[in-house]
């Protein structure tokens, strides 16, 4: 039995609700953000700072080690991204940055790649932060990941188009940077729709983008796929309670539930609701009742599934039994008939030979 259980602990960074303070006895270190005087919200445990354009400052993270040996930490910086499940990630990953992303967090925050916490001691990690010179409304979002050096992942680490579970000794501190508190209207657009796979299963992948510098909270998506010219939905999915980070791509998969992809022209229709509020003017009706939202977008896009794409993906889908072309069955039938004729011929020859011997 392993002495330590691997775990992944993420401090969720959200604009409308405070992050939860994480305590983990499994970690060999503890980390705490020193909130500066220009902290927007002093009641949270992550950085949420307001700075003037071009301003610079140093942020501090208190690190403590209660073990008998020094602990070496790898320090990683990343802009926030949105994964397939509608969950915001603050750790480095392979999700492609959105075209609307003007300022990548890692270009404006500098930190040592490693830091050492002495045995039974503490140290301070300094982060050099620079606000972009250009004025903007909204928020830059990202995170600082602290993980013990030399510890490898357990389980599979996959690309941005697959779900991955990472088990590490790591701790993430969110970082929000803004120049003002002006509200930014949210906006979502549909960039592309294509056949794809998630965990070796066929999906129709809709690629959306939040092209605004604001979090979109409590997102709901109602998605349907139609054959071109038809009003009958072939596939559909409804999800809610999602979140989209500022200026990020959001790939939303529509599962085919074991069905094979068929070549043809299709239409994807998405109803996306954002920022659920009790007094929201946008109404969404579900089996559980009515929901109120502040924002709503209707998006439609035509797409094509080619024979090559359908064949390739169907062969890779672990839930689809291999299909054989018609000529395969014709060949099998011909072989069976031929074998029957050979057996019949052998029987006739044996009988004839037996008659000759008898006479």
Buried (B, 14 or more C-beta within 10 A) or exposed (E): EEEEEBBBBBBBBBBEEBBEEBEBEEBBBBBBBEBBEEBBBEEBBBBBBBBEEEBEBEBBBEBBBBEEEEBEBBBBBBBBBBBBEBBBBBBBBEBBEBEBBEBBBEEBBEBEEEBBBEEEBEBEBBBEBBBBEEEBBBBBBBBBBBBBBEBEEEEEEBEBBBEBEBBBBBBBBBBBBBBEEEEBEBBBEBBBBBBBBBBEBBBBBBBBBBBBBBBBBBBBBBBBBBBEEEEEEBBEBEEBEBBBBBBBBBBBBBBBEEBBBEEBEBBBBBBBBBBBBEEBEBEBEEEEEEBBBBBBBEBEBEBEBEEEBBBBBBEEBEEBEEEEEEEEEEEEEEEEEEEEEEEEEEEEEEEEEEEEEEE
